[in-house]
Amino acid sequence: MPTLVIGASGLVGYEFYRQNKGKKDWFFTYRSVKVDNFLQLDASDAGQVEKLFSELKPDTVILPAAMAWVDKCEREPELARKNNVELLQNVINAMKRHGGRRIVFFSTDYLFDGKGGPYSEDAEPNPLNVYGRIKLECERMLEHSGLDYIILRTTGIFGWEKQGKNFLYRIFDTLGKGKPIEVPNDQYATPTYVKDIVEAAMALLGKGQKGTFNVVGPQSMNRVELAQKFAKGFGFDEKLIVGKPTSEFKSAAPRPMKAGFRIDKITKLGIRMRTVEGAVEDMKGRKEEDDRYE
């Protein structure tokens, strides 16, 4: 049965490629950052989605593709809807027309107001910003889609990435040049190693699971503590990390201060997530997977 990963040139999508390349009936798409042997697809275009699904007829769709730049979503809510809500609707419609059965979707702790995190799966959402409200709308769409769905709620994903966009690369790019970096000291979350979230998704699919699952690392910490762990693990100067309150960063979108997730549900299923320290050690053995790291 064909499996299609939409948005495979990004952090999470490319990790699916790493772990499944060479498998029969696995297909991967990119939108604008071309990757050889991937298929080009703008999933916000219903016509393109229909054409590809009519050709491949995927049984399972994995959907890391999204507009996840939180401040841009706040400033341009119509564009955010097009590249999140409408994109998901295009995929759901095409799956129904062409026999698709299962979909894996990625959500966020921005569903919550950050007053009581880390959150369990049954906590009541109360998003503070456009991105959070849009992701909540997407979750509701999936719940009423009639498809078998897995919603993975996650946050603070880091790891080797071809595009070099996640927070870890800010540490490399700034501290690696001996320059100080300013980081919020009052935003708490549960940072997540990209290799682990993909392995968890594969395990949930393999176990035939359905529903909503928190898939994050086991540690709750603020951004300064995370930056310090990265610096220590990769040999940078921790003293260059400067903590400041979120209010001084003048972001367009409000952030939940105490967010992140609890992972009791997946732990009971035998799924294990690495600490930041454990992830860094694993990454050191995978340097060849980062095009920029030397």
NORJO-V675848 format. One record per run of one state. SS is the DSSP state (H for helix, E for strand, - for the rest). FROM is the first residue (numbers start at 1). TO is the last residue. Records with the same first field share a line. If there is no record, write none. Layout:
SS = FROM-TO + FROM-TO
This chain:
- = 1-2 + 7-10 + 21-25 + 31-38 + 41-45 + 57-59 + 64-69 + 76-76 + 98-101 + 112-118 + 120-129 + 144-147 + 155-156 + 159-166 + 176-180 + 185-187 + 190-191 + 207-210 + 215-220 + 235-237 + 245-245 + 250-257 + 259-260 + 262-263 + 269-275 + 285-286 + 290-294
E = 3-6 + 26-30 + 39-40 + 60-63 + 102-108 + 119-119 + 148-154 + 157-158 + 181-184 + 188-189 + 192-193 + 211-214 + 221-222 + 241-244 + 258-258 + 261-261
H = 11-20 + 46-56 + 70-75 + 77-97 + 109-111 + 130-143 + 167-175 + 194-206 + 223-234 + 238-240 + 246-249 + 264-268 + 276-284 + 287-289
